[in-house]
């Protein structure tokens, strides 16, 4: 285009305004540079994009005014029109994006409605299932209660028939006496091999024995058992407050073997007649094994004779 100021158009090309849609700010800057170029031509100076100079259309000559108009025409065609087209395209894209967003919102509302409907159906089904489950449980409970009541009646009848004899008062009393005797025996300690004097103090004799076991339990009572026959000392039964005291003394009774005058004194629990017979049998078995196997060591443990060491 003839009359176009090449310095201004070159600046637009350098700014790539002819290659892509410019922004609004860039267009304003370009317009300011265009007027600046007109003022420079009016003064007869070269174009300077960094310098803002005043201009006056009244003082412009015809060639300068024609150049300004031509520059405006070129600028409108090469820069402003692409800008307007870009804005239109952007508006179309924006409208399309808005429409797409609205469609998504509508689809989301429809999906939420369907989800709410499904949730209501699920809740309704759960309620129905719970009602049926409760009915089934009630039926089962009723059936179990009936069965249990019948079984209890049958069991009670059978127990009454079969156990009436075994639960007779005399047997119950005998069992209670046995338990009571076993409890009482657990607090007793029998001392064998202690010499007996006519005017002895039995409690002092027992305390003297206990002193060599390094135990000093409190005695509740002590007495000789049976009738005296000849010079042989009768066993002594010493009663303590607890069975633990008896266990502690028995655990240390082996120390008496090393004490002069007490090497033949023997301590043992207060056993029943049946227990004494069993103990006698175990002692006999122990002696037999020691004679048969002198190189081995045996002991009575847990109701039997076993090898130790």
Secondary structure, 3 states (H helix, E strand, C coil): CCCCCHHHHHHHHHCCCCCCCCCHHHHHHHHHHHHHHHHHHHHCCCCCCCCCCCCCCCCCCHHHHHHHHHHHHHHHHHHHHHHHHHHHHHHHHHHHHHHHHHHHHHHHHHHHHHHHHHHHHHHHHHHHHHHHHHHHHHHHHHHHHHHHHHHHHHHHHHHHHHCCCCCCHHHHHHHHHHHHHHHHHCCEEEEECCCCCCCCCHHHHHHHHHHCCCCCCCEEEEEECCCCCCCCCCCEEEEECCHHHHHHHHHCHHHHHHCCCCCCCEEEECCCHHHHHHHHHHHHHHHHHHHHCCCCEEEEECCEEEEEC
